[in-house]
Amino acid sequence: MTSPFTGSVGAFETDPEKTKGEIASELYAPGTYDFALPNAWVKRAEQITGEVVPPHFVWLYLPGDLIGVPAPLTTTGVHILMKMARYP
């Protein structure tokens, strides 16, 4: 599987003036992404990590994928996914 990243994962931390849309466009264009995150996923991620999740993610739809995956916008988002990978 190829990586959906097209740029630097730490874009948000290095330029706090950018919006989520600008960061998502830099990282995941021309992919399809959504700012709305599945509520059950957000609740589970916050339960596992103890962190506020929505500012660090968009929901990414890879070509041919109807379900989508969480796509981190920040280094904190990457760390959240790493923490979640430890739990079923």
C-alpha positions as CSV (number, residue, x, y, z in Angstrom):
1,M,0.0,0.0,0.0
2,T,1.3,3.4,-0.8
3,S,1.4,6.2,1.7
4,P,-1.3,9.0,1.3
5,F,1.2,11.6,2.5
6,T,2.4,14.1,-0.1
7,G,4.1,16.5,2.2
8,S,5.4,17.1,5.7
9,V,3.4,15.5,8.6
10,G,4.3,18.4,10.9
11,A,2.8,21.2,8.7
12,F,0.4,22.4,11.4
13,E,3.1,22.8,14.1
14,T,5.5,24.6,11.8
15,D,2.9,27.1,10.6
16,P,0.0,27.8,13.0
17,E,-1.5,30.3,10.6
18,K,-2.6,27.6,8.3
19,T,-6.2,26.3,8.4
20,K,-7.1,22.6,8.6
21,G,-8.2,22.9,4.9
22,E,-4.8,24.2,3.8
23,I,-2.9,21.6,5.7
24,A,-5.2,18.8,4.5
25,S,-4.8,20.0,0.9
26,E,-1.0,20.1,1.2
27,L,-0.8,16.6,2.8
28,Y,-3.5,14.7,1.0
29,A,-4.4,16.4,-2.3
30,P,-5.7,15.3,-4.7
31,G,-7.3,12.8,-2.3
32,T,-10.9,13.2,-1.0
33,Y,-11.1,14.2,2.6
34,D,-13.8,15.3,5.1
35,F,-13.5,17.4,8.2
36,A,-16.3,15.5,9.8
37,L,-15.0,12.6,11.8
38,P,-17.0,9.5,12.8
39,N,-18.3,10.2,16.3
40,A,-17.7,6.7,17.6
41,W,-14.1,6.8,16.4
42,V,-13.5,10.2,18.1
43,K,-14.9,9.0,21.4
44,R,-12.8,5.8,21.3
45,A,-9.6,7.8,20.4
46,E,-10.2,10.3,23.1
47,Q,-10.9,7.5,25.6
48,I,-7.7,5.7,24.7
49,T,-5.4,8.7,24.5
50,G,-6.9,11.2,26.8
51,E,-6.4,13.9,24.1
52,V,-8.7,16.1,22.1
53,V,-8.8,14.5,18.7
54,P,-10.7,16.6,16.1
55,P,-8.1,19.4,15.6
56,H,-5.5,16.8,14.5
57,F,-7.4,14.9,11.9
58,V,-9.5,14.8,8.7
59,W,-11.2,11.6,7.4
60,L,-9.5,10.5,4.2
61,Y,-11.1,8.5,1.4
62,L,-8.5,6.7,-0.7
63,P,-9.4,5.8,-4.3
64,G,-12.0,3.0,-4.4
65,D,-12.5,3.3,-0.6
66,L,-16.0,4.0,0.7
67,I,-15.2,3.8,4.4
68,G,-12.2,6.1,4.8
69,V,-9.4,6.3,7.3
70,P,-8.3,8.8,9.9
71,A,-5.6,11.1,8.4
72,P,-3.4,13.0,10.8
73,L,-2.7,16.7,10.2
74,T,-0.2,17.2,12.9
75,T,2.6,15.4,14.8
76,T,0.1,15.0,17.7
77,G,-2.3,13.3,15.3
78,V,0.5,10.8,14.4
79,H,1.2,10.2,18.1
80,I,-2.6,9.6,18.7
81,L,-2.7,7.0,16.0
82,M,0.4,5.3,17.5
83,K,-1.2,5.2,20.9
84,M,-4.4,3.8,19.4
85,A,-2.5,1.1,17.5
86,R,-1.6,-0.5,20.9
87,Y,-5.3,-1.2,21.6
88,P,-7.8,-3.4,19.8
